[in-house]
């Protein structure tokens, strides 16, 4: 009996965005067999997300780019079919589930795709019920999406795909925004889908992803296949090449996993960089997100703020600078002064905030102008602006993208740019929400090493993160939030990931 044709085929695939000097991927050869789960690992900017967008037809139909080479999904060329037609063959799950939401309620979101496929109304309820059951979200059918945690939102986004019954799933870092428990739940769900779907998975959390993958494909910086084969054996055999390319590896294969930072900065509490005093916060017509949180961050500290999805970490980080939010009760002091008494310009002169979604802070149309924006707004001389901008472009590996639109960068490049823009004005306090999101291993460590250098120079760092490996390696102290309350705060050496 002849073997089934591949579910996914890419031969000599090249994708080049407008005004880009090079393609990424640039000559990819890849085949995925029906029923196979393939883990795709590659450095930031190698074209992993671009490949998934091309497979679904979003490139070039919705996102302009030049596609060359042979590309097929279940025998169909996605470049010649509209994305709506491809949705019955392949479903794409984004890094950020909110990016795909079109409705307000879980059931309506799952039904939305079926309506676009013109599924008869009588056929919808059983498909919605089956999809929600498959991801463990049946009890949330009538909940509002904005009332769900990040992990729950990601499972709803997956259910919306499953309801359309595509035989192929393309998952673009689906656990990037999830806490460890939600990540474990998601991979349990994914393991159950292996029996019925072909899965192409892009994921940085390699330790967990290896358990569901049948094969691993390693890409180089240009998006060409470096090696492929059985997951663990391939990573062991090509460890040195993978490390050089910047790929994340399981902790037992990564020589840096056991490394710990030495903190030399003297802590100062006269005054602390941030003092949160019995702060509570509730959204209008909503329950409390934070309840009587008190936290002191000394000057010179490197604090990791951790906890499950929905614990209130990002809300607390934003309240530290009154960034679009004000406490419902209590107050925050910034270097001894109540934040409520400071003008926005006074706050930004003392502190910078790097958003979880880097696109939320972009305000210009060129990378170099994005970095220069804060300096120009403060009236710095143009020669100083240019010198500082060029230094940061070099430090973050963005020189080749200086004249590109920030929104056209890869997710990893966007993250590096977002950090660079905040560092341009040399703040005394830097608050970062998931700073290594979307980064490959080498750029993540380079960024964290830079933050450590800044910390040693006296900059106070507050980092919201789910990455327990980086918490243990870099943080001096850890604060754990759970259900809106501070449940633990102490030195990293005494912290257990089980507590947050």
Phi, psi and omega in degrees: 000133181291144179292149178294143177296155181301147175286324179231133177226129172226120178234121179060032185288128175228133178230124181234124176281156177304140177064017173264140182281343182214160178271151174204112003290158182234080178098043182279133172242117185209138172228139177236124183281153177302134179082001182269146172250115184247127176266120182256116181244134178196158179291163177302133179088003181277353174099018182297307179296322178300319177302313181296321178295323178290323179297327181271353181086357176299328166257123009257007189292321180251329179243116185292130175193154179265121182250127177233153180103185184259128181218127179218144172235114184053040177082358184254138176277110183292346178284342182253359179243140176294151181306327179298322178289326180288339184296339177276352180253321184218133178248136182251123176255120185278166176299316182254110183301328182297338180295338182256352185286137178238348184238181184254335186243146184308306183302318181294325179294317179293327180284338187302313180296323179295322178296320179291334176274000179061039174290134179304139182307323182292337181272350185287311186307314180294327178289322177296314182297318181294320180294316180293323178294323182297332181253008177072033183238021181302320183290349184254015188305323184254014179279154172285142180296324182285356177262001182265156173286170180300320179295320178293320178298320181295323179289327175293318178300321177293319178299322179298325176289314183298327180298330179280354173059045173283138179285344181243135176242132175245117187244118185258093182048059186294341181256012186302326183258009189258147174284168184305319181292316178295326177297315179299319179296319181297317181291331173296318177297317181297320179300324180288336181276347182302327184290340186239356186223153164270132188231127171249114190245121169259122188202136176269339181278079192291323183306314181281324184292330181299332183290338181254347186277140172271331182210148175244140176239122180259130179252151173269187186296338180262005177082025176256153185291122178271320178192161176201157179153195177306135192309295187291319180297321180293317179294322178294316184291326185245030185302312184297317179294322179295318178296319179296324180284348178091023182276141174290139178236160173303152185304325183285349177253353183261113183296344181265355185299328182270359182290143177229137179288148172259121181264123184246350183289135177281129181280143180232133178243019183237072001265172173291158176297316178223135173229115178262121187244103176047051184274130170238154179209136175220139174283153176304138182057025179225167178282175181289133176268324178230144180227111172047055178273128174236128185207133178243127179246106181297155171297134180093357181283158170236096188256132171260126178257112187234170179149170182294163171305136179084005182284342180107015184297308182295321178300315179296319179298318179291323179295332179301332180242011185052043183277084181079357181227152174230143179299144172285333177204156181083183180213164177238134175249136179245111185050042173092347183254133176304129181300327180298337181269355183263143172285156177307321180295326178292322180293313182291339175287336182261328190216152175236151181232128177252116186288156174298317175261106186300333182296339181292346182246003179281135183228356180237180183252003178222143182303313183296325178289330178297316179292322184283345190303309183296323179293317180293323179296335179267006175074024179291148178302146186296326179295325176290320178301313182294318181296315180293319180297313181295324179295319180287323175302317180291318184295330182254012176064037183245013183302317183292345183250013188305323184258009179276159174287129181305327183287349180265358180285163172291166181300320179295319179293322177299318180297315180297321178295319182297323178289318180300322181296324179285325181287341183302325184261011173051064181287158175276340178226133178234121178250126185234129179259107182053064187295335183261009178303129176079006183265143169284174187301311186293318180287328176296313179293323177298319178294315180294323177296322177296317177298322178295319177299316178298320179297318179293338176274358176112357179283129176280133183244129170239121187236118172273126184202155171255357187276097184294331179297314181289329175301310181296327184281325192242328189286143174271322177225159179231136173241129185250124174255142175212124180053039175082005180238146174281114185255347179197143177207122181183186181293149183301324182300333182264000185273142174241129178305335179297337181277350180200000000 
